[in-house]
Amino acid sequence: MRAFQFAKDAVPGKKGDKYADDYIQKSEFRIFLVALRQRFEYWQAFRRIDAGGDGRVDLQEFLAAKLMIEKWVGKLDDPVAEFNKIDGNGGGQILFDEFCDWSVAKHLDLDDDDDFQAD
């Protein structure tokens, strides 16, 4: 859904087309596919960190995955402060949406995925 919303809002709708803001247009379709692939990569990273498999990452899970995370985003000088920065609502758990926002800002890139290479 987040990939859809991102793509849908990427290109202004055509004037006179009352449905342009409700659907992905041809000009937005590639943007949607790229955003969907990026969200999938973030989901894979999130699942690797979420050792409990409950759809949330607590501080202990985050600290246990520090070396793995640093391969994806670079050095974390203060992992506890970084955890608190990601946990936007202060609930003591990182939710997937919070993780996505942070991943975009950090340019997260899994080290073992197949990145698309344009010819």
C-alpha positions as CSV (number, residue, x, y, z in Angstrom):
1,M,0.0,0.0,0.0
2,R,2.9,2.4,0.8
3,A,4.4,1.7,-2.6
4,F,1.1,2.4,-4.3
5,Q,0.6,5.7,-2.4
6,F,4.2,6.8,-3.2
7,A,3.8,6.0,-6.9
8,K,0.3,7.5,-7.1
9,D,1.5,10.8,-5.7
10,A,4.7,10.9,-7.7
11,V,3.3,12.4,-10.9
12,P,0.5,15.1,-10.8
13,G,-2.8,13.9,-12.3
14,K,-4.0,15.0,-15.7
15,K,-6.3,17.9,-15.7
16,G,-9.9,16.8,-16.3
17,D,-9.3,13.2,-15.3
18,K,-11.3,12.9,-12.1
19,Y,-9.8,9.4,-11.3
20,A,-6.1,10.3,-11.9
21,D,-5.4,10.8,-8.2
22,D,-7.1,7.5,-7.3
23,Y,-5.2,5.1,-9.6
24,I,-1.7,4.5,-10.8
25,Q,-1.3,6.0,-14.3
26,K,1.0,4.6,-17.0
27,S,3.6,7.3,-16.2
28,E,3.6,6.1,-12.5
29,F,3.8,2.4,-13.1
30,R,7.6,2.0,-13.2
31,I,7.8,4.2,-10.0
32,F,5.4,1.8,-8.4
33,L,7.4,-1.3,-9.3
34,V,10.6,0.3,-8.0
35,A,8.9,1.3,-4.8
36,L,7.4,-2.1,-4.3
37,R,10.7,-3.8,-4.8
38,Q,12.3,-1.4,-2.3
39,R,9.6,-2.1,0.3
40,F,10.1,-5.8,-0.2
41,E,13.8,-5.4,0.5
42,Y,13.0,-3.5,3.6
43,W,10.6,-6.3,4.7
44,Q,13.4,-8.9,4.2
45,A,15.8,-6.8,6.3
46,F,13.1,-6.2,9.0
47,R,12.3,-10.0,9.2
48,R,16.0,-10.8,9.7
49,I,16.2,-8.4,12.7
50,D,12.8,-9.5,14.2
51,A,14.1,-12.6,15.9
52,G,10.8,-13.1,17.8
53,G,8.8,-13.1,14.6
54,D,6.1,-10.8,16.1
55,G,6.3,-8.0,13.6
56,R,8.1,-5.7,16.0
57,V,11.8,-5.2,16.8
58,D,12.7,-4.5,20.4
59,L,15.9,-3.0,21.6
60,Q,17.5,-6.4,22.4
61,E,16.8,-7.6,18.9
62,F,18.1,-4.4,17.4
63,L,21.4,-4.6,19.4
64,A,21.8,-8.3,18.6
65,A,21.5,-7.5,14.8
66,K,23.9,-4.4,15.0
67,L,26.7,-5.9,12.9
68,M,24.2,-7.1,10.2
69,I,22.5,-3.7,10.2
70,E,25.8,-1.9,9.8
71,K,26.5,-3.9,6.7
72,W,23.3,-2.4,5.2
73,V,23.4,1.2,6.4
74,G,27.0,1.9,7.7
75,K,28.3,2.4,11.2
76,L,25.9,3.0,14.0
77,D,27.9,5.1,16.6
78,D,25.2,4.9,19.2
79,P,22.8,2.0,18.5
80,V,20.5,2.8,21.5
81,A,20.1,6.4,20.3
82,E,19.5,5.1,16.8
83,F,16.8,2.7,18.0
84,N,15.1,5.5,19.9
85,K,15.2,7.7,16.7
86,I,13.6,4.9,14.7
87,D,10.9,4.3,17.4
88,G,9.0,7.4,16.4
89,N,6.0,6.8,18.6
90,G,8.2,5.9,21.7
91,G,6.5,2.6,22.2
92,G,9.7,0.7,22.9
93,Q,9.3,-1.3,19.6
94,I,10.2,-0.6,16.1
95,L,7.2,-1.2,13.7
96,F,7.7,-1.9,10.0
97,D,6.4,1.6,8.9
98,E,8.9,3.2,11.3
99,F,11.7,0.9,9.9
100,C,10.8,1.8,6.3
101,D,11.0,5.6,7.0
102,W,14.4,5.1,8.6
103,S,15.6,2.7,5.9
104,V,14.8,5.3,3.2
105,A,16.7,8.0,5.1
106,K,19.7,5.6,5.6
107,H,19.6,4.2,2.0
108,L,19.4,0.7,3.4
109,D,20.7,-1.9,0.9
110,L,20.9,-5.6,1.7
111,D,24.3,-7.0,1.0
112,D,23.1,-10.3,-0.5
113,D,20.2,-9.2,-2.7
114,D,20.2,-9.0,-6.5
115,D,20.1,-5.2,-7.2
116,F,18.7,-4.3,-10.6
117,Q,21.4,-3.4,-13.1
118,A,20.2,-1.4,-16.1
119,D,21.9,-2.3,-19.3
